[in-house]
Amino acid sequence: MAFGTAFSDDIAAVGSGERYGKSNVELSSTVFEDGLIIGRFAKLDTGSIDLLDGSATPSLAGVVLRSVSGDLESGEAIDAAIYDQIDYIRSGLCTVAVKTGESPAVLGRVYVSNDGGANDGLATATNTDVAVNAEFIQEIKTDVWLIYLAPPPGDIADHIGDATGAHAASAISVLDTGAYTTAIQVEAALAELYPKATVAVTDPGDAGVIPVTRSATIAFTTTGVVDTRSLAIPSVAGVSLLFSFDVDVGDLVITAASGINVAANTVMTFDTIGQYIRLEAAQVAGVMVWRVIANDGVALT
């Protein structure tokens, strides 16, 4: 293979399938498909390094490299009857064949053609092709680019396809240009917002304790002459509770741990179906309390 005249640290106008630099991860395989093309991407298929062929969701192995001891050049096919081993680059710098007509940009994302035709395995800049975690670095010559592969593309494909564990909410930052929250990551922001999102909560039953950690609507059912519930002091400002009398078998008495209005009433008595009361947590004199926001028929004492 001939190299053009250049400074010793320049990239010569070589073909595709050439490694560059010394920090590459290169692998070899004795199990491969006949006809692998130097300088193109190949896939791993049941333990074999194979040509891309239009099959769905290929597991990309890397770029097939030219063997420094062989006589095959860029774009040539490897005859399995003659060669018993192939080399491919898993991560690092290498040259790759680019599909004719594509217009890669420096530091642009690399994709791979895989439509079941003659262009399979060629690098592209078309975002509807198979995505690779690689970027174009420099055009070496027409339809040949130096690219950087890292980390292994299969790992990125798995990561992108992971619908449940790709990113923990605690690892995602919050920009919050409106300054609506003091949280700096999503998990903390959700923990701040969720308690104030109203959800239906099950009636804890006679002598039960009403949960106060988040906003809720609770439809109460009584089972005897007088049922009771207890309500603790709120811990988060802005949390609201809506109590409704749903099934009236007997009266319901809810006792709060502190006053729920300026009159310092602590007892709410329901005696007729359809009655309701809405409370919201607020800070008064430096402590958290419940305050009545709306009341329809509930007696307060």
C-alpha positions as CSV (number, residue, x, y, z in Angstrom):
1,M,0.0,0.0,0.0
2,A,1.4,3.4,-1.0
3,F,1.4,6.4,1.3
4,G,1.5,10.0,0.0
5,T,4.2,12.4,1.0
6,A,3.3,14.1,4.3
7,F,4.5,15.1,7.7
8,S,5.0,12.1,9.9
9,D,2.1,13.0,12.2
10,D,-0.4,13.6,9.4
11,I,-3.0,11.1,8.3
12,A,-2.1,9.9,4.9
13,A,-4.8,9.6,2.2
14,V,-5.3,5.9,3.0
15,G,-8.3,3.8,2.3
16,S,-10.9,2.5,4.8
17,G,-10.2,-0.1,7.4
18,E,-7.0,1.5,8.7
19,R,-6.4,1.9,12.4
20,Y,-5.0,5.2,13.7
21,G,-3.4,5.8,17.0
22,K,-2.4,3.4,19.8
23,S,-5.4,3.5,22.2
24,N,-7.7,1.3,20.2
25,V,-9.6,-1.8,21.2
26,E,-9.0,-4.3,18.4
27,L,-10.4,-7.8,18.3
28,S,-9.9,-10.9,16.1
29,S,-12.3,-13.7,15.2
30,T,-11.8,-17.0,13.4
31,V,-15.6,-17.3,13.0
32,F,-16.8,-14.9,10.3
33,E,-18.9,-14.7,7.2
34,D,-17.3,-15.2,3.8
35,G,-17.1,-11.9,1.9
36,L,-16.6,-9.5,4.8
37,I,-15.6,-6.1,3.4
38,I,-12.6,-4.2,4.7
39,G,-13.5,-0.7,6.0
40,R,-17.2,-1.4,6.5
41,F,-19.1,-2.1,9.7
42,A,-19.9,-5.7,10.5
43,K,-22.4,-7.3,13.0
44,L,-22.1,-10.0,15.6
45,D,-24.6,-12.7,14.8
46,T,-24.7,-15.9,17.0
47,G,-20.9,-15.7,17.6
48,S,-20.0,-14.9,14.1
49,I,-18.7,-11.6,12.6
50,D,-21.1,-11.2,9.6
51,L,-22.0,-8.7,6.9
52,L,-24.9,-6.4,7.6
53,D,-27.8,-7.6,5.5
54,G,-30.9,-5.5,6.3
55,S,-31.9,-7.6,9.3
56,A,-33.6,-5.7,12.1
57,T,-31.7,-4.4,15.2
58,P,-28.2,-5.7,14.3
59,S,-25.6,-5.9,17.0
60,L,-22.7,-4.0,15.5
61,A,-19.3,-5.5,16.2
62,G,-17.2,-2.7,14.7
63,V,-15.3,-1.9,11.6
64,V,-13.5,-4.6,9.7
65,L,-9.7,-3.7,9.6
66,R,-7.1,-4.3,6.9
67,S,-4.6,-6.9,8.1
68,V,-1.1,-5.4,8.1
69,S,0.3,-8.8,7.1
70,G,-2.3,-9.5,4.4
71,D,-2.6,-8.3,0.8
72,L,-6.2,-7.1,0.8
73,E,-6.9,-3.4,0.6
74,S,-9.7,-1.0,1.4
75,G,-13.1,-2.2,0.1
76,E,-12.0,-5.7,-0.8
77,A,-13.8,-8.8,0.4
78,I,-12.2,-11.3,2.6
79,D,-12.3,-14.9,1.2
80,A,-12.9,-17.3,4.0
81,A,-11.3,-20.1,2.0
82,I,-8.0,-18.2,2.1
83,Y,-8.0,-16.3,5.4
84,D,-8.7,-18.0,8.7
85,Q,-9.0,-14.9,10.8
86,I,-10.3,-11.3,10.6
87,D,-9.6,-8.2,12.7
88,Y,-12.1,-5.5,13.6
89,I,-12.0,-2.4,15.8
90,R,-14.4,-2.2,18.7
91,S,-13.4,1.3,19.9
92,G,-10.9,3.9,19.0
93,L,-9.8,5.7,15.8
94,C,-10.1,4.1,12.3
95,T,-11.0,5.0,8.8
96,V,-14.3,3.8,7.4
97,A,-16.0,3.7,4.0
98,V,-18.8,6.2,3.6
99,K,-21.8,5.8,1.4
100,T,-21.5,7.8,-1.8
101,G,-23.6,10.9,-1.7
102,E,-23.5,11.3,2.1
103,S,-22.3,14.6,3.6
104,P,-20.8,13.9,7.0
105,A,-19.9,16.9,9.2
106,V,-16.8,17.0,11.5
107,L,-17.9,15.7,14.9
108,G,-21.2,14.7,13.4
109,R,-22.9,11.4,14.5
110,V,-22.1,8.3,12.5
111,Y,-24.8,6.0,11.2
112,V,-24.6,2.7,9.2
113,S,-26.5,1.8,6.1
114,N,-28.5,-1.5,6.6
115,D,-31.2,-1.6,4.0
116,G,-30.4,-5.1,2.6
117,G,-28.5,-3.7,-0.5
118,A,-25.0,-3.1,-1.8
119,N,-24.4,-0.2,0.6
120,D,-24.9,-2.3,3.8
121,G,-22.1,-1.6,6.3
122,L,-21.1,1.8,4.9
123,A,-21.1,4.8,7.2
124,T,-23.7,7.5,6.7
125,A,-24.8,10.8,8.2
126,T,-28.5,9.8,7.8
127,N,-30.2,9.6,11.2
128,T,-32.7,7.0,10.0
129,D,-30.0,4.5,9.5
130,V,-28.5,2.3,12.3
131,A,-27.1,4.5,15.0
132,V,-23.5,4.1,16.2
133,N,-21.9,5.8,19.1
134,A,-19.2,7.3,16.9
135,E,-18.4,10.6,15.4
136,F,-16.8,11.7,12.2
137,I,-13.4,13.3,12.8
138,Q,-11.8,14.1,9.4
139,E,-12.4,13.4,5.7
140,I,-9.4,11.5,4.5
141,K,-10.4,11.4,0.9
142,T,-13.7,11.0,-1.1
143,D,-16.0,8.5,0.7
144,V,-13.4,7.7,3.4
145,W,-13.5,9.3,6.8
146,L,-11.6,9.0,10.0
147,I,-14.1,8.2,12.8
148,Y,-13.9,7.8,16.6
149,L,-15.7,4.8,18.1
150,A,-16.3,4.8,21.8
151,P,-17.7,3.2,23.8
152,P,-18.7,0.0,22.0
153,P,-21.8,0.7,19.9
154,G,-23.7,-2.3,21.1
155,D,-23.6,-1.0,24.6
156,I,-25.1,2.4,23.5
157,A,-27.8,0.6,21.5
158,D,-28.8,-1.4,24.6
159,H,-28.7,1.7,26.7
160,I,-30.9,3.7,24.2
161,G,-33.4,0.7,24.1
162,D,-33.6,0.4,27.8
163,A,-37.1,1.7,28.6
164,T,-36.8,1.4,32.4
165,G,-33.2,1.7,33.5
166,A,-31.3,3.9,31.0
167,H,-31.1,6.9,33.3
168,A,-32.1,7.1,37.0
169,A,-34.0,10.3,37.8
170,S,-31.4,11.1,40.4
171,A,-28.8,11.3,37.6
172,I,-30.7,13.8,35.4
173,S,-30.3,17.5,36.1
174,V,-33.0,20.1,36.2
175,L,-32.4,23.5,34.4
176,D,-35.5,25.2,35.9
177,T,-35.1,28.7,34.3
178,G,-38.2,29.8,36.0
179,A,-36.8,29.1,39.5
180,Y,-39.9,27.0,40.4
181,T,-38.0,24.5,42.5
182,T,-34.8,24.3,44.7
183,A,-34.1,20.8,43.3
184,I,-31.2,20.3,41.0
185,Q,-32.0,16.9,39.7
186,V,-35.2,15.2,38.6
187,E,-35.6,12.8,41.5
188,A,-35.6,15.6,44.0
189,A,-38.0,17.7,41.9
190,L,-40.4,14.8,41.7
191,A,-40.2,14.2,45.5
192,E,-41.1,17.9,45.8
193,L,-44.0,17.8,43.4
194,Y,-45.6,14.4,44.0
195,P,-46.9,15.1,47.5
196,K,-49.0,18.0,46.1
197,A,-50.5,15.9,43.3
198,T,-53.9,14.7,44.5
199,V,-54.6,11.0,44.4
200,A,-57.4,8.8,45.6
201,V,-56.5,7.2,48.9
202,T,-58.4,4.3,50.6
203,D,-60.4,5.0,53.7
204,P,-58.3,3.6,56.6
205,G,-61.4,2.3,58.3
206,D,-62.8,2.8,61.8
207,A,-60.2,4.1,64.3
208,G,-57.7,4.4,61.4
209,V,-55.0,7.0,60.9
210,I,-55.4,9.3,57.8
211,P,-52.1,9.5,55.8
212,V,-50.8,13.1,55.6
213,T,-47.6,12.7,53.5
214,R,-49.3,13.7,50.2
215,S,-52.4,15.4,48.8
216,A,-55.4,13.0,48.7
217,T,-59.1,12.6,48.3
218,I,-60.7,10.1,50.7
219,A,-64.3,8.8,50.5
220,F,-65.3,7.7,54.0
221,T,-67.6,4.8,54.8
222,T,-68.9,4.2,58.3
223,T,-69.8,0.8,59.7
224,G,-71.3,1.5,63.1
225,V,-73.1,4.1,65.2
226,V,-70.0,6.4,65.4
227,D,-66.8,5.7,63.5
228,T,-63.6,7.6,64.2
229,R,-60.5,8.6,62.3
230,S,-57.4,10.6,63.5
231,L,-55.5,13.2,61.5
232,A,-51.8,14.1,62.3
233,I,-50.1,17.4,61.9
234,P,-49.0,18.0,58.2
235,S,-45.3,17.8,57.4
236,V,-45.4,19.6,53.9
237,A,-46.9,23.0,53.2
238,G,-49.3,23.0,50.3
239,V,-50.6,19.4,50.7
240,S,-54.4,19.3,50.6
241,L,-56.9,16.7,51.7
242,L,-60.5,16.4,50.5
243,F,-62.8,14.3,52.8
244,S,-66.2,13.2,51.6
245,F,-68.9,11.2,53.3
246,D,-69.6,8.4,50.9
247,V,-71.5,5.6,52.8
248,D,-73.5,6.7,55.8
249,V,-74.2,3.8,58.2
250,G,-73.4,5.9,61.3
251,D,-71.7,9.2,62.1
252,L,-68.0,9.8,61.5
253,V,-65.8,11.8,63.8
254,I,-62.3,12.9,62.6
255,T,-60.0,14.3,65.3
256,A,-57.1,16.4,64.2
257,A,-53.9,16.7,66.3
258,S,-54.1,20.5,66.3
259,G,-56.6,23.2,65.4
260,I,-57.8,23.4,61.8
261,N,-59.0,27.0,61.9
262,V,-58.6,30.2,63.8
263,A,-61.2,29.0,66.3
264,A,-58.8,26.1,67.0
265,N,-61.5,23.4,66.3
266,T,-60.0,19.9,66.1
267,V,-63.1,17.7,65.6
268,M,-64.9,17.2,62.3
269,T,-68.3,15.4,62.5
270,F,-70.0,14.0,59.5
271,D,-73.7,12.9,59.9
272,T,-75.2,13.1,56.4
273,I,-74.1,11.5,53.2
274,G,-72.6,13.9,50.7
275,Q,-70.9,16.2,53.3
276,Y,-67.3,17.2,52.6
277,I,-64.5,19.3,53.8
278,R,-61.2,20.4,52.2
279,L,-58.1,21.1,54.3
280,E,-54.7,22.5,53.2
281,A,-51.4,22.4,55.0
282,A,-50.0,25.9,55.9
283,Q,-47.4,27.3,58.3
284,V,-48.8,29.4,61.1
285,A,-46.5,30.9,63.8
286,G,-43.7,28.8,62.6
287,V,-45.4,25.4,62.8
288,M,-47.4,23.3,60.3
289,V,-51.2,23.2,60.7
290,W,-54.3,22.3,58.7
291,R,-56.6,25.0,57.5
292,V,-60.2,24.6,56.3
293,I,-60.4,25.7,52.6
294,A,-64.0,24.6,52.0
295,N,-66.7,23.0,54.1
296,D,-70.2,21.7,53.2
297,G,-72.1,20.6,56.2
298,V,-69.4,19.2,58.4
299,A,-69.7,20.3,62.0
300,L,-66.6,21.7,63.6
301,T,-66.0,21.7,67.3
